[in-house]
Amino acid sequence: MRGESFTLYRRAAAFIEKNAMISPGDTVVAGVSGGADSMAMLHILREYRKKREFSLYVLHVHHGIRGAEADRDCRLVQETCRSWGISCKVRFYDVPAAAREKQLGLEETGRLLRKEAFQSVFEELQVPAGKQKKAVAHQQEDLAETVLHNLARGTGIYGIASMRPVSGSTIRPVLCLSRKEIEAYLEANKISCITDSTNLTGEYTRNRIRHDILPLLCQEINSRAVQHIASCAAMTAEAVDYIAGKGRKLLETCPSKEGEILFTDLFFQAERAEQTSAVLQAVELLCGGRRDFSSRHVEELLSLYGLQTGRRLSLPGELAGYRVYEGVRLCREGQAENGFLEKELMVPGTVAIGQAEVQTRIFPWEGQKIVEKKYTKWLDYDRIEGSLVIRNRKEGDYMLIGVPPHRKKLSRIMIDDHIPAAVRSQALLVAEGNRILVTDWGRMSDYYKITDETEKIMEICFTGLLQEGK
């Protein structure tokens, strides 16, 4: 290599070393489509192997979408690998069929199958987890597109910093190069490549950013817009890492169980940036990732703290947030440790929970005869202030009993009503915060009884209960 080509190679090699992408003894599997970026990356890795001892393989995924074009791409990659003395692994998938089966889009399905393909190669080669390196050919325009896309989706600074040089076992050796530099590198080294026809359309959001928005930024605002966005992403990543350390320490102060984390009053005294980071890390712990969890969801969850006890929020990843007396509880929706059940009560509507169903309806009070059934209750709907949940008992639960109504601990009520100790934790309760309205064994709060001033009635009906022993 000579001239500009060698300069670009040295930049990429320095970038690899700066970010400690490859260690001696690693096995690098490079995802190569046959396009310009992946062919340049493969050539750079091939050259870099002369100064660093590591194993290099190629993975080509045939998506079963573009017919003869896809076959052509596969042949180019295989022929190049033969010429360069690199072992090539090809994986064939019918992505459209898999997308229908998974009920996902083609892009998302393709992403999942490529992840599966990489793992299958590492398993075939029997590479220990600590020595696996998955090389992908993202470059500066890809980074800029991702930043703009994430900003538009509402991911905040975490979206700006989402594409890193190293992410776990994934490495991005050419993230420091622009598309023009890669094209110049290929031309100087006489490396063949192909262009995927789907990249030339404006069908997908990313392609609209690629073909319309980024060129306009470079033409009308600043010719170095892509490089500046990439630089901003790198600086933001440093800030995110610093805040993440603070957020991690804050999260460690929060009580947690399996499937549940409680953000206490002390948590909400910390800086807002630390709270945000801690919430995102909590979501990762509960869900194994935070896909679709945007800055809007973080803000909504944190805002629960300013609301009254009993308020609830549905979140992505089958998570729910609850304003409780102790702070804000984030948990897997419907169930936490030891079979604890909790769901939002649909008013009006029907909720299935455990072995039971709870039905509610709302209608005007016109002096009807009040229903007197063990598992069906009529309540004064106008006295309900917050959102309602159906759940098992919690510390601090109570009912308003007597005339005038006074507070009585639920634990005392269960003893008085002769509820066996063995089944008390399984009882289903309609709750407004820690205030219990109705129990599944037929007890109802006197505070919510119908009076002459009642205007609307809420009927609550339990069905499907396992009544023996209660």
Number of C-alpha atoms within 10 A of each C-alpha: 12 10 8 13 17 14 13 21 24 14 14 22 18 14 19 22 13 10 14 12 21 22 14 11 12 20 23 25 25 26 24 27 24 25 17 21 23 23 24 27 26 28 18 19 23 17 14 18 15 9 9 14 14 17 16 19 23 24 23 22 22 21 20 16 13 14 10 10 15 17 13 13 22 18 13 17 26 21 12 19 17 12 9 12 11 16 14 21 19 15 17 12 16 13 22 18 13 16 16 12 10 11 10 13 13 17 13 13 21 21 12 12 20 20 12 12 21 24 16 14 18 20 12 9 11 10 16 11 12 10 16 21 25 24 28 21 22 23 23 20 23 19 24 25 22 20 25 17 17 19 16 11 14 16 21 15 17 22 22 26 24 19 21 18 23 17 12 11 15 18 24 24 28 30 25 22 20 20 17 10 16 22 15 16 23 19 12 15 14 9 14 15 20 15 13 16 9 11 14 12 11 14 10 12 10 17 17 16 20 20 14 12 15 19 16 15 14 13 12 10 10 13 13 11 19 21 18 14 19 25 15 15 23 18 13 18 20 12 14 20 14 12 17 20 14 18 25 18 12 21 22 10 13 16 12 16 11 12 16 22 23 23 26 18 14 11 19 16 9 13 12 14 14 21 24 19 23 25 24 22 19 25 24 15 15 20 17 11 14 16 11 13 17 18 19 13 19 18 13 14 23 20 12 21 22 10 13 16 22 22 21 25 16 15 19 14 18 12 18 21 23 23 25 22 17 12 18 27 22 24 27 21 19 18 17 16 12 9 12 15 20 23 19 23 21 16 16 14 12 16 19 14 19 17 9 15 14 23 19 19 15 17 12 12 19 11 11 7 7 12 10 9 10 14 17 18 23 23 25 20 20 14 14 14 12 15 18 22 22 25 24 19 24 13 10 12 18 23 25 20 17 12 8 8 13 13 14 15 16 21 19 11 15 17 12 9 13 10 16 12 12 9 10 15 16 17 17 23 23 25 25 21 22 19 22 23 23 25 25 23 18 13 18 22 20 18 20 22 17 21 11 8 9 18 15 18 22 22 19 21 19 21 14 12 17 9 8 5 8 17
